[in-house]
């Protein structure tokens, strides 16, 4: 296996921007070869990977995003469920088809998000970039690395098949010393977007927003593209801030067969948020959360339109005005939620509801199962517009 070291192509860890040198290394990499970023801090703008290659960040290596938005050209990307103009990410694939891409090692991918957030918002010509955005790729492996300080989402995987994310860390809220990044919002950790056969395991996510979100497009455009997220397994992970593991709210291509197992949530606002709102259409089916625990002492947010509690399913997510008793017309934008399972769950939160399940009055959400669930919140349990709610060994209590 051929090795291509970026320093052999002129990259220097001296603070100068070396996008051209690193990209030249990637372009020179033979099929099956490895591009190595050695120990040191290397500053770069947008980089583009290609098929049949490995990008390895060695111990002590830091790939740091340039603070100049001119180093991140504007291009078309799916983001928040729609094709739109975005600033490019630090690590990208283009809009072609790819296969067999690996990012590995013990180094750090730092997108310099606080600086880029301010610059991109000020220029306001496109949506903010991510730290890593891999799309249209079959066989993606990311292992060992730390991904930090994105201008928005940390790791965005779009239209990919056979994805393994293993032993990684994603930090979109705090730096290594626990200092909060300045001004960043909408900073999801990992977004799985219209992908199939995904495994995320043995990883740590400390997020500013959703720790992991499983998505598949928004509204009419998402239904037209019609690529679901299917067969997603998340296991043996630790979450230290943010909003736990979400399904939706962009889910217009459909989401089914998601399995969350053996995960620990520490000061996240929730374990689970399932969000299917009017206009999205499609479906969320067969979602499992099993053997998970939450202890949340964070009171930054408590029971708002964006957050309902430790375990929540919400047909009115983000609505300023909603009445769960007044039905709307059923049409292509009416979503279906069928089969959400919670088993062996313990949750303690001092903010929001312990359990909040609210379907749509025109199409009730159905087949919600709770087995061996013990949950305590600021408020207890709210259930509206749910058919076939089944509970076995459930203990829900409130502080008020």
Secondary structure as UniProt FT lines:
FT   STRAND          3..5
FT   HELIX           6..9
FT   HELIX           19..28
FT   TURN            31..32
FT   STRAND          33..37
FT   STRAND          40..44
FT   STRAND          47..48
FT   STRAND          53..57
FT   TURN            59..60
FT   STRAND          61..65
FT   HELIX           69..71
FT   STRAND          74..79
FT   TURN            80..81
FT   STRAND          82..87
FT   STRAND          91..92
FT   STRAND          98..105
FT   STRAND          108..110
FT   HELIX           113..123
FT   STRAND          132..135
FT   STRAND          137..143
FT   STRAND          146..148
FT   STRAND          155..158
FT   STRAND          161..166
FT   STRAND          169..171
FT   TURN            176..177
FT   STRAND          190..193
FT   STRAND          196..201
FT   STRAND          204..206
FT   STRAND          212..215
FT   HELIX           219..225
FT   STRAND          229..235
FT   STRAND          238..241
FT   STRAND          245..247
FT   TURN            252..253
FT   STRAND          255..261
FT   STRAND          264..266
FT   STRAND          272..275
FT   TURN            278..280
FT   STRAND          283..296
FT   TURN            305..306
FT   STRAND          309..314
FT   TURN            317..318
FT   TURN            324..325
FT   TURN            332..333
FT   STRAND          336..349
FT   STRAND          353..358
FT   STRAND          365..377
FT   STRAND          379..384
FT   STRAND          386..398
//
